Amino acid sequence: MPDVLLFGATGYTGRLTAEVLAELGVDFAIAGRNRTKLDVLAATIGGPDVRIVSADDIEALTQALTDVKVLITCVGPFVELGDAAAEAAVRARVHYIDSSGESIFIRRLIDNYDARAREAGIAMAPALGFDEVVADTAGTLATDGMEEPDLVLTYALPRYGSAGTVESSLAIIAAPARFISDGAPRRVEPGELARWAPMPAPLGPRMGISMALGETQLAPLHLSPKNFGTYVTVARGMRTALRASAPLLRAVSRNDELRGALRSLVDRRGDGPAESQRERARFTILAEARSGRWWRNVSLQGADVYGLTAHTLTAGAKRFLEAGFDERGVIAPVQALGSDDAQKVLIDRGVTIKTYGPREGD
């Protein structure tokens, strides 16, 4: 019997994850709605068991999970398609991992499934890929040893994505963010706030605007920031454009017909970036932490966000399979992987971690 079921295995992220699971010797099965595509994939990665399940069939997915211990789902957009997998995991009492990034969906998991997951004895780890594994690691390292710190995360992200990423990004860009202000939740609209961030070389200082990234929901699960927000670097003039277009983007994200039209346009772009593109497109995430007179900045820089995601999803599944794993409920990436293991998997994939702070005697 397989230990892991990979749902959405024939999508761009799913295929890469299947390859890493096979490469690292994990016993797994693959699932999705297209038998032909699944069979073709299975033939290239050692012939794992194939299970046919659609994204909206909770009963069939629950049945497909009866003999496994961990579900990895790459079926998105998660705001639209993610609930069935979460529900099936709770019903089947199997650990849950996903590759989401939409803060609205992550909030829904916390509100609707945290208590049920604890009752079922399982852990649920949303957003266990790029960019939240990187961001959660940066935030954890920056705030280490601080009490009620102020924490700001700034993301400089690649300007490309798979079809699924482009579609999911609509929900992220259109959504209001849940920041923390003086210990209380604060609603912040896309682009409402702007600040300069001291990004490391070769970027240098960059303007960032407020954005509803998944870490706004995840960091408070295990860190205790007094003030907290997430920002994305943008070119000059983009803040005004985003604030003006946010209502339209929100309308598109809520309208089935408009979403379908967007999906058709996205599908024409092809499935996703070539490996050479992935390796050239670099990212930087900076965490700035302050507590009283103490401060610490931590930057993480790397490339190939899709390859990185495949490895972090696999690392999460392997940790969930360990005999001593005892996390329960909805958890953040660092809780899922462990701080040391999170850093290791990132460093092994070429991510550099740098810490900046006051020098001794300052």
Buried (B, 14 or more C-beta within 10 A) or exposed (E): EBBBBBBBBBBBBBBBBBBBBBEEEBBBBBBBBEEEBBEEBBEEBEEBBBBEBBBEBBEBBBBBBEBBBBBBBBBBBBBBBBBBBBBBBBBBBBBBBBBBBBBBBBBBBBEBBBEBBBEBEBBBBBBBBBBBBBBBBBBBBBBBEBEBBBBBBBBBBBEBBBBBBBBBBBBBBBBBBBBBEEEEEBEBBBBBBEBEBBBBEEBEEBBBBBBBBBBBBBBBBBBBBBBBBBBBBBEEEBBEEBBEBBEEBBEBBEEEEBBEEBBEEBEEEEEBBEEEEBEEBBBBBBBBBBBEEEBBBBBBBBBBBBBBBBBBBBBBBBBBBEEEBEBBBBBBBBBBBBBEBBBEBBEEBEBEBEEBEEEEEE
